[in-house]
């Protein structure tokens, strides 16, 4: 298994903080966000990384280099046009090849054990036995993807996900409006007392994803959305597993969130 980290954005909500640094290189407790992510993924045994860079790419490349100091291999691809999360993974298609891969945004922080729990859940879909945590192959797994979720977030700002009894994805609604939320309640999709699942932005995927990103159309926001591709995968009867994140999950979206993390453990 490999890992792809999306780190191309400037992070305009960070204002002056990202004039000289890309958002994933902002420091949390003395270490760049991106480095926290890298080290957490390394704990799973994954050693091959592709980082999609854009704004101030040289800052990331100079800091992380080729990954040798972690015993890893890092390569970089540049996203020249910021046209959405749906097209950014395609830049790593050659790197991915025929392997399964972990995909994460470069500004999402979780406890390191989250990545290990993702791979344990992934292995529940294996059709053959054997192999270590990071070596699951596409042909041996009934899952085409895995999405992580968390509770207690404003789903109008992200993805609202629904799951079946096996906690496999059955529906995804991207940034539902208040009117859509009312309709979902009336139709029984949202039930009082049941969790409302928010897309946590960390995935495990097979190369099958690229069949769907290749034919994406721009959303009403004028961008290609990764969640549209995942919805199409579900519509195409591909099984997308779910996993609830335990413990810390932080979208480092603005200066206030960043400041709150400096004293956190």
PyMOL commands that set and color helices and strands:
alter all, ss='L'
color gray80, all
select helices_A, chain A and resi 12-18+23-25+33-42+57-64+68-70+85-96+113-123+138-140+155-157+178-186+209-213+226-235+255-261
alter helices_A, ss='H'
color red, helices_A
select strands_A, chain A and resi 2-7+27-28+31-32+48-53+73-78+101-105+108-110+143-150+159-163+169-174+197-205+239-244+249-251
alter strands_A, ss='S'
color yellow, strands_A
deselect
rebuild
show_as cartoon
